Structure formats: C-alpha cells, structure tokens
C-alpha cells in the first residue's frame, strides 16, 4: 500500500535542498478538520533555514507540487500548505490493497523472524492473582501480539515470583497453622490467609521474621522438607493461575521463574568479583552506581542470600544465550524503574554489549476505591472474580435484549472478558488508576462491547448480501464513496497499519484501543448516513467494500488487544 505521507515528503523535499525526505515527513501533519485537507505542511521552521517568510515558502511549495495527480487540489493558507488527495485514486488504492490483503490486513514482515523476548504477568506464587496483575498481563500480551503481527518471533516468558524470603514466611506459617485439606480446596485464598496471619503475628513476635529467613536459607540450600512444601505451593498456585490465563486466552512459552536461576547465579557473582564491579558493604555484596546517579545495587545480603538483581542478571544472560534476542522486553510496574536501570547498567559493566537491547516497559499502579491494595493485609480484588462477574452481567444483558446467538455462554464470555481487557488497555499505561466495579461493568460509551457490537453490525450487513459477497472488491467505483462519512471511513481504514507501527514503537496498546473506537464511530456514522444495500449494484459493492474492510480491521485490532470479535450480538 502506498505511503502517502512519504510520497508527499518526497515531492516537498525535491524543492527543499536543506531538508531530507525523513525530516520533511516528520513535519507533515494530519489536520483535525476535513476542510483543512488530508495532510498539511507547516513552514514556520523553514524561515530561518531558507531566510524567507513562512507564507512565501508555503506559496512556493504549493506551486511546485500541486500538479501531481495524487492531489485533487493544494492550497496555501498563511504559512501552511494544505493538501487534498484525489479521492477516487485514494479510495481505489486503499480499498483495493486492503481487500487483497484480506484477513492479513495490517500484518507486516518487518521483523523478518528476529527474536523478541517479553517478560510479563509474572505473579507471585501463593499470592492472589489480583486485578493489579491485569496490567502487566494485558499490556504484555498485547505487545506480544503487536510484535508478532509485525513478523517478529516472540517468546512469551512468565517470570514467576517463586523464590525469596516470602517463601520462608509461608513455610513457617504453614507449619504453625496450616492444613493440607484447606490448601487443596482453595490454594491461593488459604495461603493468603496464612501469609496475612504471619505478618499480624510477627508484629508481636518479631522472632518469627528470623525463623522465616532461616527457612528460606534452608530452601536455598536444598533441604528436602522445605523444597517439598515450596514445590507444592508452586504447583497449587499454578493451577489457579492457569484458570485465569485460560479465561483470558493467554499462553506462555516459558514459566521459568526466579527459582529457575538459583543454580545459575554463581557464575555472575564470580564475574562481578573478578571484574572489580562488586564490593562489600557491612557484610553484603553491592555494586556502587552512585556516579551514574543510580544509587547502590544490592547483590547479596549479609547472610549470603540472593536478591532480584542477582537473579535478573542470570535471567537476562540466559535469555540472550538461549534465544539470541533482538530485543528483550520487561513489562513491569513503574515502581521497579530504578531496579531495571541498575540491572541494565550492571549488564553493561559486565561487558555484555547487548545491554542496550533490553527495554523496561513501565506501567502505573492500580488502587482500590477504599485505598491501596495490600497482600499483607489481605485487601485485594481477585482477578478471577472480576472476570466471572463481567461474564455474568454480560449474559444478563444479552438475555434482556433477546440477543440471538448460537452459544450465549461463549459470546457472553467473549464480550464480558473483552470489556474488562478493553477498559484496562484504554488507559495510557504509565498512568495510575483506581479500580471501580461500576466502571469495569459499564458497557456504555467508548467501550469494548461498543466496538464488538459495531463488528457484529458489519457482519450482519454482509450476511444479508449472501452469495453476492463474493463479488466485493472485484471492481470498486469510488464515485459512490468519495464524500462525507464514506470517505472519512476510508481514511480511517488506511490509518490502521501505521497505527500498529506506532503502538509497537511506543509499547502502547492504548493507541490501538483509541483507534478502533474511532473506527467504530466512523463506521456507525457511515451506517447512519448511507443506505448500503441499494439496488444499484456498483454503488452497493463500493459501499460493501467499506463494510468488509471495517469488519476486518476491527477484528484485527481487537485481536491485537487479546479480545475476540463476535459475529452476532
């Protein structure tokens, strides 16, 4: 498909000796109003370079490019060059190419099979899979799908939090108050109760903290009983986590968590020592990063036990040596920003040139209306409960509206879970937000169900065509769809591949959510303004081409968010 922005940049750059095509391209704007053109080029920045008034520069550029056949007309408005594309050429080009790509519209082979590792979700064993985990899980899964659609070979890693002092606490708590039957009946909720109880008791019995540290040290040393309890907690937790992942239709290629690297850290402790990167401080081993403005990174505690940084060094090197990644992405909360800056710097100091291939994708935190979530205090909202309620409410709405569908339970799950995911991914990822049941379960407005309903509406129109649908795209008479809502819809469809690229470059799924809401609104305006199934065959087929590509584009956009697109709602 022709890149109009690049084509226009080439035409303008031919008349500007001091600017490259790429520099010109960066300056080209898409006006907010249709009467200002399809593209606009501001000339203010060129005044100093060309020693000429901006409006005169705009006039010269307008005169130089207006004869090109891609333009219907070119206007100079003060210091702007406003460009109106030839609508018929544009529509035939866009719809012809898009229909030819079909279900693969928006897919590219930019990555050419280069490997990308992405670390996301990563819940802590024996702790609740709560609503906050939807951030990393949903954002990470969407980034995986976006990069996969661009031709990268993406390895999905669930770096489970299955190691650390909290397991010492849990082992102690279980031995003091635990019951095997209760754990088997409700693993996470029961283990959470033990964990919460431990912290309450430890406030009055501080010696419990030392007992927990001792238990974790025994676990690190491979003591049979500690290992047996740890493995059991891990297995039972994963069963519950898998239920949620199945509901979200999310899979992973690796569940190698923190414990996987317990026998791989000695190599790097030795390297840090030999290269004089690591020093001793009050019995602990540290890396001084003060000169880089990154404080001090703790490598091992005074008792010799390891920390996140130690394990993450081993994990990063393992991933490079195992997968030879082009890019190594961590989708982890913004609270860990310093940790990753320290980690990447230490990897660089160790002499690994690929440290600049590591990327931290931060996101904001989720809090409850009654305050911050706290595992220690047992104040959490379980993600499975949220998904279950969303599905239940969706089914109730569908029954009330007498929705005809082959499988109401399946459709309710697709729409309800999609609503939760869409609401989550609509938020700019770096922003904190407050979880609200009312907001999550509200399907009105710019929501996932609204977009899914628009897809179903387009599907309904195409079903009415019957066998005639096979003729869509064979010949497109742009005369019938070159104005008003039809033309604006064609422009929106054209923007989709560039939108996917933008989302990939910024690691920002919300760019996709905003786009498909705009597309759905554009289609509904077109649906309202135009009679689609007219008697005139040429007109009908032209309009159906727009319907077909809207349906395909919405489906593909939702898929990049990990959301399904029902045919009937």
N, C-alpha and C positions, 0 to 999 in steps of 0.2 A: 504494500500500500504506500502511495506517495506520502512523503513527509512534507506537508505544505509549509510548515514553519521553516524547514531547512531550504526548501525551494525558494521561498521569499527571501531568506537570508542571503542566498547565492546571488539573486537578482540585485539586491541592495548593495552587497559587498563589491560587486563589479564596478560600482560607481563611488566606492569609498576606499581609497588606496591605503588608508591608515588603520583599517579595521579588518580582522579576519572574519570568515563566514561564521565561526563559532561565537565570536564576540557580538556580531550583529544578531545572531539567533537569540542570544541571551537577553537582548534588549527588546525583542519583539513581544508585544502584549496581546492578550485576548480581551477586547473591550467587554464591559459588563452589559452594554446595551446594543441591540441589533443594529440600531440606526447609526452606530459609530463604526460599523464594519465588522468583518470576521477577524481581522488582525489589524493592529496599529503599531506604528513605529515612532516613538518619541525622539526628537532631535536635540533636546536640551544639552545632553552630554557632549555633543559633537561641536558645540560652539567654540570651545577653547582649542580643540584639535584642528578644526578647519578655519578658525579665525573668521567666522561668518555668523550672521544672525540665525538662530534656530529656525525661524519661519522661512528664511531664504533656502536653507539646507533642505527643509521639508519640501519646498516647491521644486527644487532641482531633482530630488529623489522621485517625487511624484511624476514629473515629466519623463524621467528616464525609464520607469518600469511600467507605466500604465498601458502600454501597447501589448504586453504579454497576454496570451489568450487564457491564462488561468484566472484573470481578473474580469469581472463584469464592469467594474469601474474603480478608479483610485482617486481619492480626494485629499486635498491638503486643508487641514483645519488648524490654523495658527502653527504651532511647532510640531504638529502630528501629521503623519501620513496614514490615512485610514483606507484600508484595502478591503474591497468587497469581492469575494470569489465568484467566478462564473458558476452559478448554482447548478445548472444542468451537468456541467463537466464534473463538479464536485460530487453530486449525488450518484451519478453513474459510476464514478471511480470508487467511492466509498462502499456503496451497497454491493457493487459487482465483486470487489475484492473480499468484502466481509462474508458474503454468501458463498463465495468459492472456498473460503477457509472453513465455513460451517461451524461445527462444534469446537473446532480448534481456534476460533477467533480469539485473538489476544495472546495466544501462545507464541513463544519465540525460542530460538535456539542460541541465545546469546551466551549461555554458559558453556555450551559445547561439552557437556559432561563433566566439567570441573566439579570437584567435590566440595561441598559446604557442610560443615558440622554445625548443628544447632542444639544447644543445651536449654531445655525449657521444662516447665511444670515442676519437676523435682520436689515433690512433697516430702515431708519428714515422716519416716516410719513411726508407727504407733502414735501419731498425732492426727488431728482431724484434717480431712481434705475439705477445707472450708471455702467460702465464697471468694476470699482473697487469692486463692490458688487459681481461680479462673483467669486472672490477669496474665500470669506467666503462661498458663496452659493455652488459652485462647489466642493471645498475641503470638506466641511461639509457633503454634500450629498454623496460623495464617501466614506468617513469614515463611515457614516451610513450604506451604502450598504456592505462595507467590514465586519463590525462587525455583521451585520445581517446574512451574509453568514457563519459566524463562530458560529452561534447558540445563539447569544445574542438577547434579546428582547429590541430593540432600540426605544426610544421615541424621536421623532424629534420636537425640540422646536424652533419656530421663535420668539425670544425675541424682539418684535418690539420696535423701538425707538419712543414711542408715548407719551412721557412726558418730561418735562423740560422747561427751560427758552425760548427755541426756539419757543415754542407754544405761549408764551406771545408775542413774537416779531411778529409772524404770525397773531395772533388775532388783534394786533394793526395795522399791515399793511393792513389787510383786511378791517378793519373799516375805514381806511384813504383812500384807493384807490381801494378796492375790488369790484368785480362784480360777482354776482351769476352765470349768464349765461356763463361767461368766464371760471369759475372754473369747471362747469359741462361739458363744451366742451373739455377741456384739463386740468384735475386737477393738475397733477404734474408740468407741464411746467408753468402753470399760477401761482400756489403757489410759485414756484421757483422765478418767476419774482417779486412777492410781497416781498419775503424774501430778494432778492438781492437789491431791491429798498429801503427796510428798512435800510440795512446796509450803503448804499450810503448816505441816508438822515441823519442817526444817526451820521455820521462824522461831519456834520454841525449843527445838532440839538441833542446834547448829552442827552437832557431831554427825548428823545424817549426811551433810554435804561431803564430809571426808569419806564416809562409807561409800558414797556414790562414786567419788574419784577413785577409790581403791577398786571398786567393782569394774569400772571402765578400764583401769590398768590391767586387771586380770583378763578382761576381754581382749585387750590389745596383745596380751601375752599368750592368748590361745587357750585359756583354761576351759576345760570341757563343759562344765555346767553353765558358765557364762555364755559360751558360744551357742549352746543348745537353746537357751532362753532367747538370745538375740535372734537366732535363725527363725525361731517360732514366731516371735513378734513381727519379723520381716515378712514371713510367708502370709500370716493372717492379715496384715495391713495391705499387702499387695492384692489380696482377694477383693477387699473393699475398694481399693483404688481402681482396680480393673472394671468394676461395675460402673463407676463414673466415666471412665475412659470409653467404655462400650456405649454408654448413653450419648456421649459427645462424638462418637465415631472417630476416635483418635487412637493411633497406634504409634509405637516406637520401634526403632531398630536396635536400641541398646538400653538396658536397665542397669548399666554399670554405675553403681552409686559410689559414695565415699569409701565404703569398705573395700571395694574392688582394688583400690590403690594402696591398701595398707602394707602390701609387700613390695611396693614399687617406689617408696619414698627414700629409702636409704641411699639410693644412687644419687639423688639430688641433694640430700644433706651433705654427702661427701663432696659433690661438685661445689656447693656453696662454700664449704670449708676450704677446699683446695684452691679456689679462686679468690679467697680472702674477701668474699662478699658478706659472709655471715660472721657476727661477733657474739660474744657472751655478755649478758646483762642480768645481774642478780640470779645467776643460775640458768636463765632462759637463753635461747638462741634467737638472735634478731638480725634483720637487715636494716641498716640505717639509710633511710631515704630522705633525710631532712633537707639535703641540698637540692633535691628535686621538688621540695615542698610537699612531700607525701608522708611525712612523719616516720615512724618506725614500724616495720612489719615484723610481727611475732611469728617465728617459725616453729619452735618447740617450747613448751612450758618448762619450768624448773624441774618438774618430775619426769621430763623426757617425753611426755605425751604430745602428739601432733595436733595441728590445727588446720582450719580451712585452707590457708595459704599453702601449707606443705602438700596437702592432698591435691589442690588445684594445679600446682606446678606439675606434679606427676601426671595428672589427668590431661593437661594441655599437651605435654610431650608425647604421651601415649596416643592421643588423637592424631597428632601430626605424623608419628611413625606408623600408625595403623592405617590411616585414611589418606595421608598426604593432602590435607585440605587446602583449598584455595582461600577459604575464609572460615574462621572459627567463631561462631556467634554464641553469646551468652544472654538469654532473656531473663534477667534477674532484676529485682526491685532496685530503685534508685538509692535506697539505703546502703547498698553494697558498692556504691560508686568508688569510694576510696579503696576498698578491697581489690577491685579489678584494676585500678590504676597502679596499685602496688604490685599486683600479680604480673601485669604486662611488663612493668619496669624490671622486675626481677628476672623474668624470662629473657629480656633484652640483655641484662647484665651477665647472664649465664652464657651469652654468645649465640643465642638462637635468633637468627635473622628474621624468622617468620613471626616475631612478636607483633609486628605491625599488621599481621593478618588476623589478629584477634580483636573482636569487637564486643563491647558491652552495650546491650540494648536495654536501657533502664525504663522503668515504669513507676507511676505513682502508686500510693497505697490506698487500700480500701478500709474504711472505718464504718462502724455501725451508728445508727442514729442516737443510740444511748452511749456512744463512746468508742474508743479504740478496742479492736479485738484483742483478746489475751488468752493464749492457750493455757498458761499457768493458772489463770483464774477460771478457766472453763467457759469463757464468754466468747462463743463463736457461732457462726451460722454455717451449718454443713451444706456443702455444695449439692450433694445428692437431694437433700430436702428441697432446695430451691428448684432444681430441675424437675423433681416429681410434682411440685405444686404448679409449676408453669405448664406442664403437660396436662394435669388435671383441669386447670382453669381453661385451657385451650379447648379441651374436649367438651366442657360445659358450654362454651360459646358456640362451638360448631353444632351441637345438638339444638341449642336455642334458635340458631339461624337456619336449621334444617339443611345443612350442607350435605350435598350428595357426593360421596366418595367411596371407592371400593373398600378401603380399610381405614375407618375413622381413627383407630388407635395409632396406626402408623403415621397418618397425617398429623394428628394432634401432637405426637412426639416431635415430628419434623418442625412444626410451627412453634410449639412451646419452647423447645430447647433452642431453636433458631432465634426466638425472641430474646432469650437470656444472652446468648452469644452476641447478637447484633447490638443489644444495649451496651454490653461490655466493650465491644470493639468500636462503637461510635465515639467513645471518649478518646480524646487525644491522650496517647499512652502515658505521657510524662505527668499528667495531672492526677492529683489525689481526688477521690470522690467518695461520697457517703452512700453506702448500700441502703436501698429502700425497697421493701416488698412492693409497695404501690407502684413505684416507677418501673420495676422489672416486669411486673404483671400487667402493665398498662400497654395495650396494643394499639392505641390510637396515636395518630401523628406520624412522625418520621421514624418508623419502627421496622423491625424485620418482617412482621406479619403484613405490613403495608406493602413492602417490596415483593414478598412472596405472593400476595394477592394479585398484584399487578402482573406477575409472571403467569399466574393461573388465568387471568383475564385474557392475556395474549394467547395462551394455549387454547382457550375457549373459542376465540375468533378463528384460529387456524383449524380447529376441529370442524367448524361449520362449513369450511371450504371443501372438506372431504378429499376426494381424489384430485381435485384441481390444485391442491397444494404442491403437487409435483412440478407444476409449471412456474412456480415462484422463482424469480431470478434469471429465467431464460432470456427475457427481454424487459428492460426497465425504461419506461417512458417517464423521464424526470419532470416533464411538463406538469404532471399532476401532483407532484410532491415537492415543488421547489419554493413554496411560500409558507409563511406562518408557522404553525406548530409542527408541520411535517418537516420543514427544512431545519428547524431548531432541533428536532429529534434526530435527524440525520447527523447533525454536528455533534450531538452528544454521543452517538454510537461511534463516530470517528475518534472521539477522545479516549476511548477505552484502553487501547494498547499503551498509550502514553501515560495514562493514569496508573496502570500496573507497574510500569517502569519507575514512576515517581514514588509509589508506595514501597517498591523494593529498595530504591536508593536511600529512602528515609526510614526504612524499617517501621512503617507506619500504616497498619491496616485501616485506621480511621479514614484515610484517603479513599479507600475502596468503598467504605460504608457511605460516605458523603456522596460519592459519585453515583452509586446505584440508587440512592434516594432521589437525586436529581434526575436520573434516567427514568425512574418510575414516574415521577411527577411530569416529566416531559411527555412520556407515553400517554398518561391519563389526560393531559391537555389535548393531545392529538386525537385520542379516542373520543373525547367530548366534542371537539370542533369538527371532526370529519366523519362522514358516513363512509365506512370502509368497504362493506360488501355491496358495492353498487353494481348496476347492470353492465356498465361499460367495462369490458374485460381488461383493457390496457390500464385504465385507472385503478381497477380493483387489484391487479397484480402488482402495480407500483406501490400501492398502499400496503399490501400484504408483505412486500419485501421489507418494509419498515417494521411491521409487526413481527415477522420472523426473526429479524436481527435484534430487535429489542428483547424478545424472549430468550434468545441465545446468550446475549450479553448479560442480562440479569442473572441467568442461570450460572454462567461462568464467573461472574463477580461474586455471587453468593458462595459458590464452591471455594473461592479463594479465602473466604471467611470461615470455611468449615460448616456451611449451612446448606441444607437441601432446598430444592425448588419444586414444590408440589404442582402437579398438572391441574388439580381441581381443589378449590377451597370454597 
